[in-house]
Amino acid sequence: MPDVEFCRWDQLASDPEHERLSAELDHVFFSSSARQSFASTEERAAFRERWLGRYLLHFPEYALVALDGGRHVIGYVAGSLEDPAHDPLFADLDHFAHFGALTARYPAQLHVNLDAGWRGRGIGARLVDRFAEMAREAGKPGLHVVTARGMRNVGFYLANGFVERGAVDMGERELLFLGRDL
Ligand SMILES: CC(C)(COP(=O)(O)OP(=O)(O)OC[C@H]1O[C@@H](n2cnc3c(N)ncnc32)[C@H](O)[C@@H]1OP(=O)(O)O)[C@@H](O)C(=O)NCCC(=O)NCCS
C-alpha cells in the first residue's frame, strides 16, 4: 500500500496549502455522505456544519486527516471527547435524548470517512484507533458512534471494538448507539 500519513488538523492551520487541504477534506465529506442533494447552498452548509464543521472548528486537535504520498487528503476522523448530551454545542442532535446515560459511559464521539478509492485497506481502522488513543489518554472511559441498522459501516465498527449498546426506532430507520471501551 502506498504511504499514508496522519496529521492533526490544528497542526495544519498554518500550512501554506491549508485552503487546498480544506477543500479536499470537504470533498471526502460530501462524496462519502449518504445525503447527496440539498435544496439550497444554506442547507448544504448547515449539513456540513452539523457533521463536520463544528468538530474542525472547536476540536481541531482531535481531528486527524490521512494524506497520501502526494499530500492529498484521502480521509479523516473528527470528533469530540466530552459528553455531547450535556454540551449546548450539540443541542440540535436530539437522538441523544433517546440514549439515556450511554453518553456518560461513552462520552467521546467520532466521525470517520475515507475517499471511495481508499476504502477497505485498513486506513479507517487506523484512524479510529488513533482517535481512541487520544480519548483514552485524556482519561475518557468510552467512545461512541451513532449509525443505523443495516448500514455497511456497522460491520466496520463491530470489527473495531464497538459493541451495540443501544437502539432506537425512529420510524423509517433504527438508530444504533455503538460503544467502545477505552
Ligand atoms: C466506514 C469507513 C470509514 C471504513 O474505513 P475503511 O478504511 O474502508 O475500513 P477498513 O479497511 O479498516 O475495514 C473494512 C470495512 O469497512 C467497511 N466498509 C468498506 N467499504 C465501505 C463503504 N463503502 N461503506 C461503508 N463501510 C465500508 C466494511 O465493514 C469493511 O469490511 P467488509 O469489507 O468486510 O464489509 C469507510 O469505508 C468509509 O468512509 N465508508 C463510507 C462512509 C461511511 O460509512 N462512514 C462512516 C459514517 S458513520
The ligand as a Gaussian input file, in Angstrom:
#p B3LYP/6-31G(d) Opt

LIG

0 1
 C      -16.534000       3.157000       7.037000
 C      -15.106000       3.541000       6.593000
 C      -14.634000       4.775000       7.337000
 C      -14.194000       2.358000       6.914000
 O      -12.868000       2.662000       6.542000
 P      -12.023000       1.587000       5.668000
 O      -10.603000       2.006000       5.645000
 O      -12.732000       1.374000       4.376000
 O      -12.228000       0.302000       6.572000
 P      -11.231000      -0.888000       6.842000
 O      -10.437000      -1.189000       5.608000
 O      -10.498000      -0.611000       8.097000
 O      -12.299000      -2.018000       7.114000
 C      -13.079000      -2.568000       6.042000
 C      -14.525000      -2.497000       6.439000
 O      -15.019000      -1.175000       6.298000
 C      -16.374000      -1.201000       5.886000
 N      -16.519000      -0.585000       4.568000
 C      -15.776000      -0.775000       3.472000
 N      -16.275000      -0.050000       2.448000
 C      -17.344000       0.606000       2.924000
 C      -18.279000       1.508000       2.363000
 N      -18.246000       1.861000       1.090000
 N      -19.245000       1.997000       3.169000
 C      -19.328000       1.628000       4.455000
 N      -18.465000       0.757000       5.039000
 C      -17.486000       0.262000       4.274000
 C      -16.783000      -2.627000       5.821000
 O      -17.305000      -3.027000       7.063000
 C      -15.456000      -3.305000       5.540000
 O      -15.448000      -4.623000       5.904000
 P      -16.074000      -5.692000       4.847000
 O      -15.379000      -5.434000       3.558000
 O      -15.759000      -6.993000       5.497000
 O      -17.535000      -5.386000       4.766000
 C      -15.025000       3.806000       5.067000
 O      -15.287000       2.614000       4.364000
 C      -15.991000       4.876000       4.589000
 O      -15.652000       6.052000       4.590000
 N      -17.181000       4.449000       4.161000
 C      -18.228000       5.326000       3.640000
 C      -18.743000       6.345000       4.602000
 C      -19.144000       5.822000       5.966000
 O      -19.939000       4.898000       6.088000
 N      -18.596000       6.476000       7.021000
 C      -18.959000       6.242000       8.398000
 C      -20.033000       7.202000       8.797000
 S      -20.766000       6.750000      10.358000

